[in-house]
Amino acid sequence: MAQTKVTRNRQVTIPAEIARVAHITEGDILSVDLVGGTVVLRKAESELPVIRIGKKISDAEIERLIAEAAVEVSG
């Protein structure tokens, strides 16, 4: 079992192996619940699609992605 320390600001670091397996990356939102005295962290479901791009893209491509997301959100 992995362990982590709580900082004075109540922050914790998720061990790299657990973050990797859980697909948790920088910028992700986690929900925090208390279940029978146990703290449970869960990757939150986003209402809007998240676009992570590690490369340069054109303005036209950004507009296309926004349009696709708008259609997906509106149903």
C-alpha positions, 0 to 999 in steps of 0.5 A: 500500500502506498502512503503519502504525507499531508502538508500544512495546507492539507495537500497530498501528493498522489504516488506516481504509480497510482496516478498512472494506473488511475489515469490522473494527470495534471489539471484533472479534478478529483472529487473527495468523499468521506465513506465510513471514516475513509477518505475516497478520492475519485477522478471527477466526471467533467460536464464538458469535454477536455481537450489536451493537446501537446502540439501546436494546432491551427485556429481552424482546428481549434474552431472545429474542436469547439464546434464538435464539443458544442454538438456533443454537449447539446446532445 
